Amino acid sequence: MLVAVCVIAFVIHRSYQASQASPWTDVSTAMRHYDYPKALKLTEELVAAHPDDYYPHSYLGYIYLQMGDLAHAEAEYSHSYDLWPSEDMKKKLEAVRKREESGNSKTK
């Protein structure tokens, strides 16, 4: 399931990157080097510059997911879904919520 999320995020990222090359190139480079703090900072700047664009929120959710921060990943995917209620985004959001639930049931 995580592989599917990664592939989908990559495909969306590539199509978006073609139209927004410069800032996303730096984010992509940071992600390829597993520099999540840098990718997070750069993507947060993109979210601040484009708060009503679903894609930066979706990618921020992906970064949080890679960092293991399910609560923030869920919040960003949820915000992205509110901005662009696609089936793909719904699946990402449901997958994170399912992981959160399974993690919470283990701690009880």
Secondary structure, DSSP 8 states (H G I E B T S, - for coil): -HHHHHHHHHHHHHHHHHHSHHHHHHHHHHHHTT-HHHHHHHHHHHHHH-TT-HHHHHHHHHHHHHHT-HHHHHHHHHHHHHHS--HHHHHHHHHHHHHHHHHHHHH-
